[in-house]
Amino acid sequence: MSRSAQAHKLGRHLSKVTGVTVELVYHSGKQWLVEWPDGPTRTEMRDLVAKTIEANPYHFGLMADREIRTVRMESARAWAACAVAARRTGSLAEETRRGAVQRSALGLDRIRLGTSEPKTLEYYALTDYVERLIETTAYPDRPSDPADAPLIEELLSAGQRQEYRMAEILANELRAPKPGTGPTLRAVDAPTDTDQS
């Protein structure tokens, strides 16, 4: 069996074990990429690949001397699920405030993204924190609490399934004068009842 065939077979095996679609893609030289959406963390997948190859030399032995790198692709749903869970526990507000203070102390309050308007310190701190949560959360697209499911859908809809829009919605909510008085999870630029004449 060729190395490519073993790589394909290994991808099918990992897909069955993890419950997500896993593919091994040749990169260059001895490098192969293991790619999958959401699912296990990169560390978990790296360990699973190594153990699987070691335990099955007959089926995957040609992959043993390859340098295998992991690439997990996160979905908008994963972003929303991690953000909603953090919002529920209160860590989103706490870590956003802490991150905004740190960014300000480091002079990182004037960053611009491309040609768009500058974002707030809270926006950057919030997105940094959610990305860290995604990186360390297995199956980040799944609600960590059943009560989160409707809010995840609401945030995805309000943010048009775009992470930067969802981050703006949540950052706006955190900037409300008193906790709980911020806007609901609606589109940032959606008109309110008071905007209509």
C-alpha positions in Angstrom: 0.0 0.0 0.0 1.4 3.4 -0.9 1.9 6.2 1.6 -0.9 8.3 0.0 -3.2 5.3 0.4 -2.2 4.9 4.1 -2.8 8.6 4.6 -6.2 8.4 3.1 -7.0 5.3 5.3 -5.7 7.0 8.4 -8.0 10.0 7.7 -11.0 7.7 7.4 -10.0 5.9 10.7 -9.6 9.2 12.5 -12.9 10.5 11.1 -14.6 7.4 12.6 -12.9 7.8 16.0 -13.5 11.5 16.3 -16.9 11.9 14.6 -15.6 14.7 12.4 -14.2 14.7 8.9 -10.5 14.3 9.0 -8.2 14.5 6.0 -4.4 14.0 5.6 -3.0 16.3 3.0 0.5 16.2 1.6 2.3 19.5 2.2 6.0 19.3 1.2 9.0 17.1 1.8 8.1 14.9 4.8 5.3 17.2 5.9 1.7 16.2 6.0 -1.2 18.2 7.4 -4.1 16.7 9.4 -7.1 18.9 8.8 -10.5 18.8 10.4 -13.3 21.2 11.4 -14.0 21.9 15.1 -13.7 18.5 16.9 -10.8 17.6 19.1 -8.2 20.2 20.1 -4.9 20.2 18.1 -3.1 18.6 21.1 -5.7 15.8 21.3 -5.5 15.2 17.6 -1.7 15.2 17.5 -1.7 12.6 20.3 -4.4 10.5 18.6 -2.5 10.5 15.3 0.8 9.5 17.0 -0.9 6.7 19.0 -2.8 5.4 16.1 0.3 5.2 13.8 2.3 3.5 16.6 -0.4 1.0 17.4 -1.1 0.1 13.7 2.3 -0.2 12.0 0.9 -2.6 9.3 -1.8 -0.2 8.3 -0.1 3.2 8.8 3.6 2.4 9.2 4.7 4.5 6.1 3.4 7.6 8.0 5.6 6.9 11.0 8.6 8.9 9.8 6.5 11.8 8.4 6.2 15.2 10.1 2.5 15.6 10.7 1.1 19.0 11.5 -2.3 19.7 12.8 -4.7 22.2 11.3 -8.1 22.6 13.0 -10.6 24.8 11.1 -13.0 26.6 13.5 -16.5 27.4 12.4 -18.6 30.5 13.2 -20.7 28.2 15.3 -17.6 27.3 17.4 -16.9 31.0 17.9 -20.5 31.7 19.0 -20.7 28.7 21.3 -17.5 29.6 23.1 -18.5 33.2 23.4 -22.0 32.4 24.7 -20.6 29.9 27.3 -18.1 32.6 28.5 -20.9 35.2 28.6 -23.0 32.9 30.8 -20.2 32.2 33.3 -19.1 35.9 33.4 -15.6 35.2 32.2 -16.2 37.0 28.9 -16.8 40.3 30.7 -14.0 39.7 33.2 -11.4 38.7 30.6 -12.4 41.4 28.2 -12.0 44.1 30.9 -8.6 42.6 31.9 -7.5 42.3 28.2 -8.5 45.9 27.4 -6.5 47.2 30.4 -3.4 45.2 29.3 -3.8 46.4 25.7 -4.0 50.0 26.8 -1.0 49.7 29.0 1.0 48.3 26.1 -0.2 51.1 23.8 -2.2 48.8 21.6 -5.3 51.0 21.5 -4.7 52.4 18.0 -4.7 49.3 15.9 -6.7 49.4 12.7 -7.9 46.5 10.7 -7.3 47.2 7.0 -9.2 50.3 6.0 -12.1 49.8 8.4 -12.8 52.0 11.4 -10.6 51.3 14.4 -12.1 48.8 16.8 -12.3 49.3 20.5 -10.0 47.9 23.1 -12.8 45.7 24.3 -13.4 44.3 20.8 -9.8 43.2 20.5 -9.6 41.8 24.0 -12.9 39.9 23.5 -11.8 38.4 20.2 -8.4 37.4 21.7 -10.2 35.7 24.7 -12.7 33.8 22.5 -9.9 32.6 20.2 -8.0 31.2 23.2 -11.1 29.5 24.4 -11.7 27.9 21.0 -8.0 26.7 20.9 -8.3 24.9 24.2 -11.9 23.5 23.9 -12.6 20.2 22.3 -15.7 20.2 20.0 -16.1 24.0 20.5 -19.1 24.1 18.2 -21.2 22.2 20.7 -23.1 24.0 23.5 -21.4 23.4 26.9 -24.9 23.9 28.5 -28.2 23.1 26.8 -29.5 26.5 27.8 -26.8 28.1 25.5 -28.3 26.6 22.3 -30.9 29.3 21.6 -28.5 32.1 22.4 -25.9 30.6 20.0 -28.5 30.6 17.3 -29.5 34.2 18.1 -25.8 35.4 18.1 -25.1 33.6 14.8 -28.2 35.1 13.2 -27.6 38.6 14.6 -23.9 38.5 13.6 -24.7 37.1 10.1 -22.4 34.1 11.0 -19.4 36.5 10.8 -17.0 36.5 13.8 -16.2 40.2 13.7 -19.9 41.1 13.7 -20.6 38.8 16.6 -17.6 40.3 18.5 -19.0 43.8 17.9 -22.4 42.8 19.3 -20.9 41.3 22.4 -18.5 44.2 22.9 -21.4 46.6 22.6 -23.3 44.7 25.3 -20.3 44.8 27.7 -20.0 48.6 27.3 -23.6 49.1 28.6 -23.7 51.4 31.7 -25.0 48.7 33.9 -24.8 44.9 33.5 -27.9 43.5 31.9 -28.9 46.9 30.3 -27.0 46.4 27.1 -28.6 45.5 23.8 -29.9 42.0 23.2 -28.0 39.8 20.8 -29.1 41.7 17.7 -27.3 43.0 14.7 -25.1 46.0 15.6 -26.6 48.2 12.9 -30.2 47.0 13.2 -32.6 49.9 13.9 -34.3 49.9 17.3 -37.9 51.0 17.9 -36.7 54.5 19.0 -34.8 54.9 15.7 -38.0 54.8 13.7 -40.2 57.8 13.3 
